[in-house]
Amino acid sequence: MEEQQPTVAVIGLGSQGLVTLKNLLEEGFVASGFDKRSYVGGVWHYSTDYHVSALQSTVVNVSRERACFTDFAFPEKTSSYPSAREVDQYLNDYCNHFGLRKHIRLSTEVKSIERDEVHNKWRLSISASGQASETLEFDKIVLATGPHVSPVQPTLAGRSHFSGTVIHSIAFKHPPSFQGKRVMVVGMSNSAADTATSLVGIAEEIFLSHRHGSVVLPRYLRDGTSLDHNLSYRQSNIKDTLDVIAPKLGAKFIASITGRISRENFGQFDPEWNLNTPPSLLHQAPTVSDTLIPALRNGSIISTAAPSHITGPNAVQLEDGKIVYVDAIIYCTGYEVDYSILGRYDPTLTNPTVSEARNKATPRLYQNVFSLTYPESLAFVGIAIAFSPAFMISDLTSMAIAQIWSTAPHTPALPARRAMEQWYEGHLVWADYLRSLSPHRKFVPLMVKNGPWLKWVEHAAGTRLEENLSYTSLQAWRFWWNDKKFCAILTDGIWSPHMYRLFESGQRKKWENARAAIEAVNTNIQERIRTMKESHDGSAI
């Protein structure tokens, strides 16, 4: 009799959930996906209701060559930096290409999750639109709701005196509704930059109110190339090595590169903007925008100190003592994870010695993926933050889950329970060390140690990438000797997600078109650079 494959529920059908569902099905799991929304695509589907969604004007911060999944490229007609609409279409195309829709239940909210210890099952209480509630049983659960779930919104003293509009960016859907108003945008994140710049030409005044600034980077460099095309697999490994042996030196290495890129493309910043000494990328994610600095320079957006308190119907006093008058305050202050549907199995639950803020930033998980209580049946995708594109990271994470949970021979296994707990304890020590390096005690929530984490996930997913590209591997030297040109493309060319489906491993599925796709990406980029150079040289004559 054929062995019954484990059943798996994937909760959330944005980019993380879709790729997880696909990778589990590919390995033979009986997987089903659930989402309370009526569509797939999550935040990339523009929505006017109270869900996190991109603006209609949103453009991703990663080039199409690096923003894709490992075995599904963006169409060639896609913009160099895809719009939210293009990403939404890409995710729907992905869903159709891999036949996922028959495994999906939309407009279905998972209300709670309980553990049946007697039968070793997870029980999901679900509520589908227009139907009676029901309970379903699964062997395993993957939470793929991601990091952008619960809005974080501070409360300013004196809020009751304010007569204007106060919202979180989750509710900012229609910039024209702020026509002629004076707007304060609080924060210095990508969403803050998107929100502020989307109001240019609409709002009467726009104040970008922040405390510490941010590293601001362009999507396109002055020579016309894309920002993320300038980081190769080899360069990333150098940075990761420095991070392990000398974290401070690694931070300086990154700061020198980002500082140079910012200066070369934007010039010197006005000291009044308070952007000249931003937190390190180890402590705060960069702000990627081609339009923010020009808007600050021409006065369309005014950079101010952070808000302190409200002093009147339209008056906000800043931390530097100045007062600005506004009609609306939009908080672009981020989100937290929310796993409350798991009840007592929620990895962010606090205890007397661990604060809520700390557990939200460093949930009790092995590698930010596997539950420490039920690692063999409860996992999370989308909350391991690394210096790599999010789609690629989610793809690798779900590949690793599928391999580790697989009943097939020669697949990787989880370490002993105590070893996983020790990893988490070490992760907390590392996170605290990073905080100690920051004058503001900042830490990028959910961040993992980039180099060691990527090596772990690459091995667990069965990519064989390090085996074929590492200087210390005999197989890598053989590969280089037999295919020097292509090896150079992999290590020094565009760091393509397709690399992770290139080598046969006997584990995750190889993509037969991976090599052709990698070569095409690099050829197209080189041709684009050559054309731009010729155009520039011609215009200089």
Secondary structure, DSSP 8 states (H G I E B T S, - for coil): ------EEEEE--SHHHHHHHHHHHHTT-EEEEE-SSSSSSGGGS--SSSS----TT-B-SS-HHHHSBTTB---TTS-SS-BHHHHHHHHHHHHHHTT-GGGEE-SEEEEEEEEETTTTEEEEEEEETTS--EEEEESEEEE---S--EE-----BTGGG--SEEEEGGG---GGGGTT-EEEEE--SHHHHHHHHHTTTTSSEEEEE-SS---EE-SB-TTS-BGGGG--HHHHHHHHHHHHH-HHHHHHHHHHHHHHHHHHHH----GGG--SS---TTTS--EE-SSHHHHHHTTSSEEE--EEEE-SSSEEEETTS-EEE-SEEEE---EE---GGGGGG-TT--BTTB-HHHHHHS-SEETTTEESSSTTTEEE-S--B-SS-HHHHHHHHHHHHHHHH--STT------HHHHHHHHHHHHHHHHHHHHHSTT----TTB--HHHHHHHHHHHHT--HHHHH-TT-HHHHHHHHH-HHHHHHHHHS---GGGGGTS--SSS---TTHHHHHHHHHHHHHHHHHHHHHHHHHHT-
